[in-house]
Amino acid sequence: MTTPRAKAGASGFDQLFSSKAEGGHRVKTGIAELDEMLRGGFMPGDAVMVAGSAGSGKTTLGLQYLFNGVKLGEPGIYVTFEELPDQIYRDANNFGWDLRKMEEEGKFRVICTSPSLMLESGDGSLLEDIFREVQPQRLVIDSLSHLEMFVKKDDMRMEAYRMISYLKTRGISSILLWESPQISGGSFSVTDVGLSFLVDCIVALKPVEIESSMRKALVILKMRGSDHDKRLREFEITPAGIKIQSAFTNYEGIISGSPRKVASEKFMELFRGASEKRK
Amino acid sequence: MFRGEQAEMSGSEILSTLLGSEVRGDLLVLFHRNPGLIDTVDGVARRIGRTTVAVINEVRELLELGVLRQKRIGAFEVVSLDRAKDRELLESVANHLKAVRISGEK
């Protein structure tokens, strides 16, 4: 089987000693502010977990990562256990991403299958024809949480490890979506099956209520082998996809679900209030 | 379980096979809208709101025609759209329809 590495003309041995592997090269998400937060992008071949509750923007982030990848010359595959491809095409079209056209050009595929088949195909035989045709450098699995329904809790970590290893040995940079209703509290527990240790990077998306309105927050919880922005950043899903804004600098306790203004901000408000009264 | 053998068929035979039943029509719509679907016959049946018994022969017809292809994944037989073959068959049908129209005009 021809792997993306083989296509790029670099053997595993070459890659071991190339400057790219030392940190020069990054896998850009194409979302400028996120790439800046990641100090250029994800590390090549890394398994990235994007965790968040339903409607937090995980699928949009995954599709945007693949769409931008194709624009950068890196073919991609989107594996969905949930939505049928025609829904994905439709939703992507709303952002101006013509996935069908990219499929016709052989640079992209949406694969819809069941988690049980994915698990049964431990050797990757389910996707191997498609890998041969598309030669993907990026892959998104939507979502890893679905596998939980088909394996015992104790086996989940082993199955996820097998899947991640399969992609890593092919040099594919993957995003694994994880439905996580409870990214809150001081422990930052993203999954309750110990998957956080298996992945190289964790990006958490979280809806937050601030001053009676729902806003969305993004934070990089972990990134192996690289510095990254530790701040909690606000983001919006715009007609052109995800747009990351400034950090929630004036609030604390956002992750715990009880955002409140930081003491200095409260003091400033009091000060402003008092000076206005004096006028 | 199935074999994807296809004898040489004319455009009109392909067309009548494709439109041979309502279930077959549903299957074609499902796979055309979702060309990346890979599933068992059970799974495919569920996705179009039918029972396995109702779709099994229809899937066999499409495999024999070559629109679908099958593969063994562990203990499961899965089916998916053969994009290249599908395109080829659609071209045959289109050519047939064009020929019918031209002869009708004469």
HADDOCK unambig.tbl for C-alpha pairs under 7 A between the chains (distance, minus, plus):
assign (segid A and resid 84 and name CA) (segid B and resid 34 and name CA) 6.62 0.50 0.50
assign (segid A and resid 85 and name CA) (segid B and resid 34 and name CA) 5.10 0.50 0.50
assign (segid A and resid 85 and name CA) (segid B and resid 36 and name CA) 6.93 0.50 0.50
assign (segid A and resid 86 and name CA) (segid B and resid 33 and name CA) 5.63 0.50 0.50
assign (segid A and resid 86 and name CA) (segid B and resid 34 and name CA) 5.62 0.50 0.50
assign (segid A and resid 109 and name CA) (segid B and resid 36 and name CA) 6.93 0.50 0.50
assign (segid A and resid 110 and name CA) (segid B and resid 36 and name CA) 5.52 0.50 0.50
assign (segid A and resid 111 and name CA) (segid B and resid 36 and name CA) 4.36 0.50 0.50
assign (segid A and resid 111 and name CA) (segid B and resid 37 and name CA) 5.80 0.50 0.50
assign (segid A and resid 112 and name CA) (segid B and resid 36 and name CA) 5.74 0.50 0.50
assign (segid A and resid 112 and name CA) (segid B and resid 37 and name CA) 4.60 0.50 0.50
assign (segid A and resid 112 and name CA) (segid B and resid 38 and name CA) 6.07 0.50 0.50
assign (segid A and resid 113 and name CA) (segid B and resid 37 and name CA) 6.01 0.50 0.50
assign (segid A and resid 113 and name CA) (segid B and resid 38 and name CA) 5.07 0.50 0.50
assign (segid A and resid 113 and name CA) (segid B and resid 39 and name CA) 5.66 0.50 0.50
assign (segid A and resid 114 and name CA) (segid B and resid 39 and name CA) 6.78 0.50 0.50
assign (segid A and resid 120 and name CA) (segid B and resid 73 and name CA) 6.57 0.50 0.50
assign (segid A and resid 120 and name CA) (segid B and resid 74 and name CA) 5.62 0.50 0.50
assign (segid A and resid 121 and name CA) (segid B and resid 73 and name CA) 5.77 0.50 0.50
assign (segid A and resid 121 and name CA) (segid B and resid 74 and name CA) 6.25 0.50 0.50
assign (segid A and resid 125 and name CA) (segid B and resid 73 and name CA) 6.84 0.50 0.50
assign (segid A and resid 126 and name CA) (segid B and resid 73 and name CA) 6.46 0.50 0.50
